[in-house]
Amino acid sequence: MPIDIYINDGKKSKIGSLFEKEYKVKYYSKTSDINYTNFKPHINKILQLIAEDKDLHLRHLPRYENELFYYDVHRYLSCFAAFEYECTSKPKLFNQTEDETVENIRIDILDRIDNIDKKILNGAEKSFLNQSKDRISQLGTQFGQVKKITNAYYKMENIFCNTPYLIYGNKDVKAIAKELTTLRVKIAHNNYYEELTSDQIENIRFLEILAYSMLLKRAEIDDSGIELIIGSVFKCNYLYTGL
């Protein structure tokens, strides 16, 4: 028997189903229900994260089963926003660099700004100094978009050891990150709303699985549990079939 899940946001709305037992179907591609046995050891942690994180970004997730592998420009932007949200949620792990080579220079410049006599400055000059101080405090401490994606992947790399359907062809992660970032800029600045190519869709799917894995990591699920769940949800590995 399926376990139906509902949300009460003013009215009762069904948001999904879980299945307790494995079941066989004639047409595998037409089935996208998630087996409850794959989630059972971790369901408390997932529900606890959902309860605590009031701003959890879920807009990129499909509303209907047949949308699981459908991507367009709007869903891509939502996937990227979800990835950014996960990076921001654990900034020390995903957003901040470990390069301390410029730290002494940064401290020296900030000290010089602090020692400027503010009494002789007008409002515009004070504002400029404050903005300069904020920018200098951030320079060299945060990754750019390409580096952020590659860094997140390598921080999570152990989870993807048994995930052969995450990266297609002869691409590497840096190439995928560059293509994803270029597409995002194109959409933002050139009003790009063309139909996505199969190559672009594969890149977006990579980003979505990465962001979803980061979410599960934030829920404190162990690596083997994350591997099992992403295989069950995205069919990017077959670990779940061995249960």
Phi, psi and omega per residue, in radians:
M1 nan 2.370 3.099
P2 -1.316 2.637 3.025
I3 -1.804 1.939 -3.129
D4 -1.473 2.452 -3.122
I5 -1.966 2.299 -3.119
Y6 -2.177 2.716 3.023
I7 -2.166 2.524 3.127
N8 -1.964 1.691 3.114
D9 -2.043 0.858 -3.067
G10 1.836 -0.535 3.033
K11 -2.571 2.725 -3.091
K12 -1.330 2.130 -3.105
S13 -2.271 2.278 3.083
K14 -1.366 2.286 -3.115
I15 -2.072 -0.066 3.104
G16 2.961 3.125 3.115
S17 -2.448 2.539 3.028
L18 -2.099 2.559 3.138
F19 -2.087 2.279 -3.061
E20 -1.316 -0.608 -3.054
K21 -2.064 2.634 3.006
E22 -1.129 2.525 3.063
Y23 -2.489 2.646 -3.055
K24 -1.806 2.496 3.100
V25 -2.267 2.760 -3.107
K26 -1.294 -0.667 -3.097
Y27 -2.000 1.711 -3.065
Y28 -1.013 -0.712 -3.044
S29 -1.148 -0.295 -3.118
K30 -1.605 0.066 -3.082
T31 -1.992 2.190 3.128
S32 -2.350 0.257 3.078
D33 -1.175 2.556 -3.113
I34 -1.687 2.238 -3.089
N35 -1.313 2.220 -3.063
Y36 -1.086 -0.536 -3.110
T37 -1.075 -0.490 3.125
N38 -1.262 -0.509 -3.086
F39 -1.677 -0.362 -2.934
K40 -0.882 -0.787 -3.112
P41 -1.188 -0.295 -2.999
H42 -2.068 -0.004 -2.979
I43 -1.086 -0.618 3.134
N44 -1.091 -0.725 -3.130
K45 -1.179 -0.694 3.136
I46 -1.130 -0.823 3.140
L47 -1.137 -0.597 3.118
Q48 -1.154 -0.731 3.096
L49 -1.085 -0.768 3.140
I50 -1.079 -0.678 -3.121
A51 -1.216 -0.616 -3.061
E52 -1.482 -0.560 -3.062
D53 -1.648 1.657 -3.080
K54 -1.210 -0.373 -3.094
D55 -1.838 0.305 -3.087
L56 -0.904 2.228 -3.061
H57 -1.517 1.935 -3.123
L58 -2.236 0.154 -3.037
R59 -1.161 -0.351 -3.117
H60 -1.419 -0.245 -3.097
L61 -1.298 2.474 -3.100
P62 -1.172 2.519 3.119
R63 -1.484 -0.432 -3.091
Y64 -2.231 2.695 -3.066
E65 -1.026 -0.660 -3.076
N66 -1.332 -0.009 3.119
E67 -1.729 0.000 -3.038
L68 -0.984 -0.710 -3.092
F69 -1.939 0.404 3.092
Y70 -1.825 2.224 -3.138
Y71 -2.261 2.386 2.977
D72 -2.322 -3.068 -3.073
V73 -1.042 -0.753 -3.084
H74 -1.130 -0.730 3.140
R75 -1.205 -0.590 3.086
Y76 -1.058 -0.823 3.133
L77 -1.064 -0.651 3.103
S78 -1.193 -0.650 3.082
C79 -1.103 -0.739 3.139
F80 -1.148 -0.698 3.108
A81 -1.102 -0.670 3.107
A82 -1.134 -0.713 3.089
F83 -1.088 -0.790 3.116
E84 -1.064 -0.678 -3.128
Y85 -1.107 -0.739 3.135
E86 -1.177 -0.642 3.079
C87 -1.088 -0.762 -3.129
T88 -1.192 -0.543 -3.120
S89 -1.218 -0.468 3.057
K90 -2.277 1.201 -2.994
P91 -1.101 -0.608 -3.108
K92 -1.174 -0.468 -3.138
L93 -1.559 -0.686 -2.965
F94 -1.984 -0.306 -3.023
N95 -1.932 -0.505 -2.987
Q96 -1.729 2.419 3.101
T97 -1.373 2.873 3.103
E98 -1.897 0.255 -3.103
D99 -1.452 1.993 -3.128
E100 -1.846 0.187 -3.044
T101 -1.176 -0.445 -3.108
V102 -1.828 0.088 -3.028
E103 -1.090 -0.710 -3.137
N104 -1.122 -0.665 3.103
I105 -1.147 -0.745 -3.140
R106 -1.052 -0.808 -3.131
I107 -1.070 -0.710 -3.132
D108 -1.115 -0.784 -3.141
I109 -1.127 -0.754 3.140
L110 -1.120 -0.657 3.085
D111 -1.114 -0.704 3.137
R112 -1.125 -0.697 3.104
I113 -1.113 -0.728 -3.138
D114 -1.132 -0.511 -3.081
N115 -1.508 -0.084 3.073
I116 -1.194 2.368 -3.135
D117 -1.249 1.852 -3.082
K118 -1.280 -0.307 -3.080
K119 -1.139 -0.489 -3.070
I120 -1.612 0.021 -3.077
L121 -1.702 2.619 3.027
N122 -1.528 3.141 -3.072
G123 -1.069 -0.743 -3.120
A124 -1.132 -0.678 -3.138
E125 -1.193 -0.702 3.097
K126 -1.117 -0.719 3.117
S127 -1.094 -0.727 3.128
F128 -1.075 -0.744 -3.141
L129 -1.131 -0.724 3.131
N130 -1.107 -0.739 3.120
Q131 -1.155 -0.693 3.119
S132 -1.087 -0.732 -3.140
K133 -1.106 -0.728 3.119
D134 -1.104 -0.765 -3.111
R135 -1.173 -0.753 -3.118
I136 -1.133 -0.595 3.118
S137 -1.106 -0.491 -3.094
Q138 -1.640 -0.490 -3.070
L139 -1.015 2.271 3.100
G140 1.392 0.004 -3.122
T141 -1.876 -0.222 -3.095
Q142 -2.216 2.596 -3.141
F143 -1.373 2.649 2.901
G144 -1.337 3.072 -3.032
Q145 -1.076 -0.818 -3.116
V146 -1.082 -0.836 -3.134
K147 -1.133 -0.600 -3.130
K148 -1.117 -0.737 -3.140
I149 -1.180 -0.806 -3.131
T150 -1.145 -0.692 3.117
N151 -1.090 -0.777 3.141
A152 -1.077 -0.726 3.141
Y153 -1.083 -0.822 -3.081
Y154 -1.236 -0.479 3.037
K155 -1.188 -0.456 -3.093
M156 -1.881 0.145 -2.941
E157 -0.993 -0.623 -3.125
N158 -1.052 -0.491 -3.112
I159 -1.238 -0.437 -3.014
F160 -1.756 0.238 -3.113
C161 -1.066 -0.618 -3.116
N162 -1.903 0.557 -3.089
T163 -2.100 1.395 -3.048
P164 -1.258 -0.314 -3.049
Y165 -1.802 0.570 3.076
L166 -1.673 -0.748 -3.136
I167 -2.113 2.146 -3.088
Y168 -1.740 2.663 3.048
G169 1.214 -2.631 -3.095
N170 -1.779 0.364 -3.118
K171 -1.265 2.718 2.923
D172 -1.991 2.985 -3.028
V173 -1.109 -0.667 -3.124
K174 -1.110 -0.700 3.117
A175 -1.122 -0.733 3.102
I176 -1.096 -0.767 -3.137
A177 -1.068 -0.713 3.121
K178 -1.122 -0.766 -3.129
E179 -1.145 -0.693 3.108
L180 -1.114 -0.749 -3.127
T181 -1.190 -0.721 3.108
T182 -1.081 -0.734 3.121
L183 -1.111 -0.710 3.137
R184 -1.107 -0.750 3.107
V185 -1.112 -0.732 3.137
K186 -1.062 -0.734 3.132
I187 -1.156 -0.755 -3.052
A188 -1.220 -0.650 -2.992
H189 -1.863 -0.317 -3.080
N190 -2.053 0.196 3.128
N191 0.926 0.862 -3.037
Y192 -1.448 2.002 3.123
Y193 -2.349 0.588 3.108
E194 -1.346 2.848 3.086
E195 -1.163 2.359 -3.078
L196 -1.266 2.523 3.080
T197 -1.371 2.873 3.119
S198 -1.090 -0.595 3.116
D199 -1.149 -0.775 3.114
Q200 -1.114 -0.676 3.137
I201 -1.118 -0.704 3.102
E202 -1.087 -0.697 3.109
N203 -1.116 -0.753 -3.115
I204 -1.146 -0.709 3.110
R205 -1.073 -0.694 3.061
F206 -0.988 -0.823 -3.106
L207 -1.142 -0.683 -3.130
E208 -1.146 -0.750 3.118
I209 -1.131 -0.690 3.107
L210 -1.079 -0.829 -3.132
A211 -1.109 -0.697 3.135
Y212 -1.142 -0.682 3.103
S213 -1.141 -0.674 3.101
M214 -1.127 -0.645 3.078
L215 -1.091 -0.797 3.137
L216 -1.160 -0.600 3.086
K217 -1.129 -0.684 3.113
R218 -1.174 -0.460 3.062
A219 -1.380 0.045 3.093
E220 1.166 0.609 3.021
I221 -1.507 2.431 -3.096
D222 -1.237 2.864 -3.025
D223 -1.034 -0.724 -3.125
S224 -1.153 -0.616 3.096
G225 -1.168 -0.699 3.118
I226 -1.134 -0.751 3.098
E227 -0.984 -0.779 -3.106
L228 -1.136 -0.752 -3.080
I229 -1.202 -0.791 -3.114
I230 -1.181 -0.524 3.056
G231 -1.166 -0.691 -3.140
S232 -1.209 -0.692 -3.080
V233 -1.374 -0.854 -2.979
F234 -1.796 -0.092 -3.113
K235 0.999 0.649 -3.132
C236 -1.669 -0.061 2.947
N237 -2.662 3.084 -3.081
Y238 -2.134 0.480 3.125
L239 -1.119 -0.616 -3.080
Y240 -1.172 -0.365 -3.111
T241 -1.354 -0.208 -3.118
G242 -1.574 0.010 -3.125
L243 -1.225 nan nan
